[in-house]
Amino acid sequence: MIASLLERLARLEEQLKVNSRNSSKPPSGDGPGALPRKTRKKSGRSLGGQAGHKGSFRAMLAPDEVDRQVHCAPPEACPNCGAAVVPDEGQPIRHQVFEVPALTAEITEYVRERGCCTGCGHRHHGALPTGVPRGQLGPRALALVGTLAGQFHLSQAKVRDLLGQVMGVRFSLGAISQAHGHVAQALAAPVRELHLEIARAPVRHADETSHQSHTSLMWLWAQVTPWGAGFRVDPSRGKLAAQALLGKEPQGMIVSDRYAGYAWIDSSQRQVCWSHLLRDFARIGLRQGLPGRIGRRLEAYGFTLFRWRGAGAPAAHYGWLQKRIRTQLQAAADQSSCSRTAKTCRNLLALWPALWHFLDDPAVAPTNNAAERALRGFVIRRKLSYFTRSGRGLRFIEHTFSAVQTCRLQGRNVFDYMTQALSAWLAGTSPPSLVPEEIRAQHAAA
C-alpha cells in the first residue's frame, strides 16, 4: 500500500511540473507563474543598429511608376539671413508617400427583362450573364471574405464590420456565412486534387489538433509537403482517421510524433519527431533516482544530435551517439523503479529504425515542425472564433486552410488565387490548380 501511494504521489507531483518544455502542452498554457524561457546571453551592446550597419531602406519607385508628382519649390528668401534664394541645378530630394485610396464597392445592377410566349403564354426572364453570382457578392468580394477569415483569422462578425466600415458595404452575419459556403465550394475541386498529389509525395509530415464543432469534439488532420498542405476534419483521432488522410498503404516517408494513431505505419516508413522526444526526455528527467538520471542523459544526447545536425555532421558521425542513446534506453526499459519510464523507453526501442531515417535521406527532417507550423494558423483562429456550427463551416476550414497554407508555402498571393478560383467557379470553368506545374509533371512522368 505504501509503495502504491508513493507511486501515486509521484505521478501527481509530476503533473504539477508539466509544462510546454516537457510535454505537448502549448506555451500559452504554462500560466503566469511559469519560469521564463531560456534566452540568449546578453551581448552588452546597445539596442538598435550598430556602428557600421548599412541599414535597410525602401527602394524608390521610378518616376513613371508614381501616380502623380508634386513639385515643392524652395523658399524665395533664406530664413536665416533673408537673402534671395536662387534655384540651382542640384539633384532634388525625392520623397514618396504611399496612400490607400478610398474604398467603395462597385455595385452592378442586372435588370432581367420579362417576356411572354405568344404560343403557350409562359413568362420568361432574361438570364444573368455567365459568371454573375446568384447572391449579392461578386468573386472579388467573396475572395476578400475568404482571405480575411482564412489567412487573417477574422471572425464572421469582424469580417462584416470591416466591410461596413472600410468599404461601406453592410451585410448580415448570415450573408457572410453563406459567403464562406461559396468559398468552400469553389475550392473543393482544387483541394481534392491537392490531396491526391500530396499522397504521392516522397516525404509527408502529419499532425492533428482538436476542433470544437458546436457540441461535438472534432479533429483537424494535416498532411504537409514542402510545396503544399492539405487539411481534413474528422470526428475521430484514431487509426481510421489517420488512414483516411494518409491512405491505408501510404507511399514514401511519414514524419510524425509518437501518437498511437500513427502506430500502424511501419517503422521503415516513419520518422519520429525528435523535438517531441526531447520533451519526453525532459519529463523523465524530472523523476527521482535512476529514471531521472537516464532522462537527463537522454536529453543531453538529444541536444547533441541537434547541434551536430546544425553543423552538418555526416551520417557516420552519429554512430557513437546512437550507441549511447540505445544503451540508456535499454537501461531505462530494464529498471523497475518507474513503470512509466520503462514503458516509454521500450516503445522507443521498438521504434528504433524510425528515429534515424533522417540520416539516410536529406529530404527527411528529424522534426515535425512543418506540420505544426501549418496548423498554427488554425490554432490562432480557434482561439479567436472557438467553434463552428455546421458542415458548411467544417468544409470552409478544410478547403480554405488548405489553400491558404499551400499558397504560403509556394509564395503565392492568397487573395489573387481566391479571386481566380471563385471567378472560375462562378463561370463554370476549370479552377486554377494548387499543385505546382513541375510537381504535376513529375507525377505524370512517374
Helices and strands as residue ranges (DSSP letters): H 2-16, G 27-29, G 63-65, E 114-116, E 123-125, H 139-150, H 156-167, H 173-198, E 203-213, E 216-224, E 229-234, H 239-246, E 253-256, G 260-262, G 267-269, E 270-272, H 274-285, H 289-310, G 315-318, H 319-334, H 339-350, G 352-355, H 357-360, H 369-385, E 387-388, H 391-410, H 414-427, H 437-445
